[in-house]
């Protein structure tokens, strides 16, 4: 997946992956960018103070509460595709389940460092939502062929696949073709959807054939 982000402050440290895979998060909400912004805002509001809450729970010898905090953060991190943060929360949850040790603070510190990275990314997006765009990569030829094959045999799972891949299909087909495809899928007109994909493929091949002589010239 490709993430295009023009929001200042969202560029990761050279060599480091972003804390949140924004393209994957966008795909998870079926391409609804406004919904993604609301999910991210809720995440920032609910989990910004996780580290102090964990330290307070351990200071009160309440490992059950600390475990619950780590567990909910693990789930929320998965929802926004913050992979490293989810792993930190999982490691802490497992440690709390087994036997809290004096090294627990080190696990919390590692979690907090990754949470800070994620919140930096979220805060930058929320501060300038119009400046940033999250774009999915177009579908590869193999994925398009898989979808065409499902449509060709009238496989009902094609509808779910179109919903799942909608951001990438939009990047592949463009707004107008995507609108037609959505209408066909909503009406279970798999033949019409298949014809659209095949027409798009033929148009691409014709364009490539025209570009060939020009490139050679």
N, C-alpha and C positions, 0 to 999 in steps of 0.2 A: 504494500500500500504506500501511497505517496501523500505526504502532508505538506500542503502549501500554506504557510502561515506568515503573514506580514505584520503581526502584532509585535511591537517592540518588547524585547525581553523574553520572547519565547524560544529563542535559539538556544539549544543545549550547549553545554560545555563541549569544546571540540573533542571528539572521540567518545562522548557519553551519549547514550540514547536518551530521548525525552522521558520524563517521569511518567507521562500519560501518552498513550498511542491515540491521538485525536482522531485519526481516520478510522481506526477500529471502533472507537467509542461512538463515532457518528454512524457507522454501519450498524452498531448494536441498537440504535434508536431509529433504524430504518430511514436514515438520511434527514431526520427532522432536526435541523440545527437549533431552532428555538428551544426544542425540548432538551437537547444536549446542554444548552446554556443553563436551563433551569436545574438540571441534574447536577451540574458542576457547582452552581451557586449553593444548592442544598448541601452538597458535600463539604464545601468550604465552611459553611455555617455550622454544620454538625460536628466536624472533626478537627477544627483548628486547634482546640485545646486538649487533644487526646493525651499528649505526653504528661502535662500536669495532672490530669485525671488518673492516669496509670500510676504515677509516682505517689499520689495521694492514697490510692487504693492499697498499694503495697505498704505504705507507711502505717496504714490502719490494719495491716495484716489481713486484708480482704482479697485473697487470691481469686475468689469466685467472681467478684466484681471486675477485677483486672482482666480476667479471662473473657468475661462478657464484652468488655470494651474492645479487646483485641479481636474477638470474633466478629463483632459488628463492623469494625474497620476493615477486616479482611473481605467481608461481603461487599461493602461499599467500594473498596478499591477495585474489586473485580468488575463492578458495574461501570466504572469509568475507564477501565483498561489501564490501570496503574499497576503494572505487573510486578515491579520490584517492591513497591509498597505492600502489595498483597503478600508477597513472600515474607517480608519482615513481620507483618501481622501474624501470619501463619506460624512462623518460627517462635514468636512470643507466646502465642496461644498454646502451642504444643509444650513449650517449656513450663508454662503455668499449670498445665494439666498434670505434668509429671511430678515436678518438685521444684518450687521456687528456690533459686539459689542466689548467692551474693552477686552473681554475674547478670542478674536480671536487669539491672540498670543499664548495662552495656547494650542489651537487646532493645531496650526502650530508646536509648540514645540513637541507635542505628535506625530504628523505625522513625524517630522524630526527624532525623536528617533527610530521609526519603520523603517524609510527609512535607517538609519545607519545600523540597524541590517540586512536588506535585502542586502545592498551594501557590507557589510562585507562577507556575504555568497557568493555573486556573485564574488567579487574580489578574494576570495580564490580559487574558481573554475577556474577562468580565469588565475590565476597565475600558476596553476599546473594542466592543463586540462588532462594530461595523468595519473595523480595520482588518480583522483577521478572517480568513476563509479556510475552511477545512475541505479538502477535495479528495475523493477516492480515486484510485487508479482505474482506468478502463478495464473491462473484462478481457482476459487473454483468449486466444482462439480456442483453446481446449474447453474453457468454461462456456463460451458461446455455443460450441458444438454440443456440449452436454445439455444445455437448455433447449437447443433446437431438437435434439433427439427426444427429450421428454415431451415437448409440445407435439411432436410428430405422432407419438403414440397416445396422446391424450392423457398423459400421466398427471393426475390432480396435484401432485407435489410440485409441479412447475409453478403454480401460483405462489407457494411459500418461497420457492427459490427466487422468484422475481422480487418479492418483498425483501428477502434477505439481501439480495444483490442490488437493490434499487440505486444506491449511490454510484455504484460502479457501472450499472446499466445507463444511468443518466450521463456519466462521463463518456460512455461509448456511443450512445445514440443521439444525444442532444435533447433539448427541451421538447421539441415538437414530436419527434418519434417516440420519446418516452411517454408523452401524453397519450398518444395513440395506443402504445403498448399497455399502459395502465387501463385504458378503457376496454381493450380486448380481454385482458386478464380478469377484470371485474365482471365481464359478461360470460366468462368461461369460453370465450371465442379463441380456442387454442390454434385453430387454423389461421385465423387472422393475425394472431401474434407471430406464428411461424412465418407467414408471408411477409410480415414487416421485417423480421430479422434477415430473411433471405433477400429481400429487396435492398436492405442496407448493405449486405455483403456484396451484392452485385454492383451497387453504386461505388463501393470502395474499390472493387476490382477494376471497374471502368476508369475511375480516377487514377489508379496506379498505372493502368495501361497508357493513359494520356500523358502522365508525367514521364514515362520512360523515354519517349522520343525527345522530349524537351530537355531532359537531363543529358541525353546523349549528345544533343546539339550543343 
